[in-house]
Amino acid sequence: MNFTDFNFDDRMLEGLSCMGFKNATPIQDQAIPLILQNKDIIACAQTGTGKTAAFVLPILHKILQSESGKLNTLVLVPTRELAVQIDNQIEGFAYFLSVSSIAIYGGGDGVTWEVQKKALKQGADMIIATPGRLIALLASGDIKFDSLKHLVLDEADRMLDMGFYDDILKIVGYLPTNRQTLLFSATMPPKIRGLAQRILNQPEQISLAISKPAEGIDQRAYMTHDGQKMPLIKQILKEGNFASTIVFASTKETVKKLKHEFRQAGLVAKSFHSDLEQSERESIMLEFKSKQLPILIGTDILSRGIHVEGISLVVNFDVPPDPEDYIHRIGRTARAATTGIAITFINDRDQKRFYRIEKLIEKEIPKLPLPEELGPAPVYNPKAASSGKVFSKRRKNGKPKH
């Protein structure tokens, strides 16, 4: 559908036109009419499909129709990065509108705390919050949600993975029962459906491309010994001429090591991890989004909660522990019908993990031969690896052995 087909407020359509928004994505096409009809929804859609706009736009339209000037919408998210991202998107969509929003998350100083507390008390139209910080603010003073009309849970599966189930229920206890609740999740395990039964009212269900990477992602892999990973990634980054790259590693120690090694190799890169101050993290993210920083290195904290257009390459320095994390990692590229490359390094220990990924996405990912100067690589044989055998066989002529 064209965005004009939703009969949005004219002020919204003017803003969408200026931003170049014309046709809705499938999740927007299905969710927006239901939200405008005040239906509760439980929506499952892969990352990069435009689900933020799917709930922000109809809520903005309804806020404009009421123009009450009170707290209207609470959006719960798992990470501060996602809170800031959604707040920025709301600011963009609401450029021509008199709608206010604020991101509420941990970190910062006492001034930040007071600003967030004031916004809750005085009623910004839309609050985007992480559960932990919101509960702390609720416990600190007399904050009312009497005027709240919408509750949105974004990346709900991630919030539950991070242990926020009880916090979410506690927050819901503060909210009016007469509200519209929208739950968005990239995956739909039983615990998400259990949560939905507790807090949603006869929800409509939307399911799009569950656990499948976007078609525009060119997925590749290399079998490597651990000692081959660093020279391989340096060669890829130096020779590939990629404009914007994210490198994922499983630990922040590896993230820090990669930053040091890249700097020694003359590559411009910065690391993103929990040891950084919030101001440092925001500065790094701004550099990356504005294309001043070509390479960003991080853990899975980046796999959700970062929306940057034009990421041309994602490298998994380590195979992620959960197949779903692979979907989110590589989903940083090829967003919204664009294309991109995703490369994964697989050592002997990670063969079984990678095999589970291939089973999940129902696709065998090509294993590329290592450059000859790096020496022989392990053979991909996950069924034998899962039985406890260790493989260090050589490839012949640089090609995989079948």
Secondary structure, DSSP 4 states (H G I P E B T S, - for coil): -BGGGGT--HHHHHHHHHTT--B--HHHHHHHHHHHTT--EEEEE-TTS-HHHHHHHHHHHHHHHH---S--EEEE-SSHHHHHHHHHHHHHHTTTS---EEEE-S-S-HHHHHHHHHHHHHT-SEEEE-HHHHHHHHHHS----TT--EEEESSHHHHHHTT-HHHHHHHHTTS-SSSEEEEEES---HHHHHHHHHH-SS-EEEEESTT---TTEEEEEEE--HHHHHHHHHHHHHHH--SSEEEE-SSHHHHHHHHHHHHHTT--EEEE-TTS-HHHHHHHHHHHHTTS-SEEEE-GGGTSS---TT--EEEESS--SSHHHHHHHHTTSS-TT--EEEEEEE-GGGHHHHHHHHHHHT-PPPEEPPPGGG-------HHHHHTT----PPPBTTB---
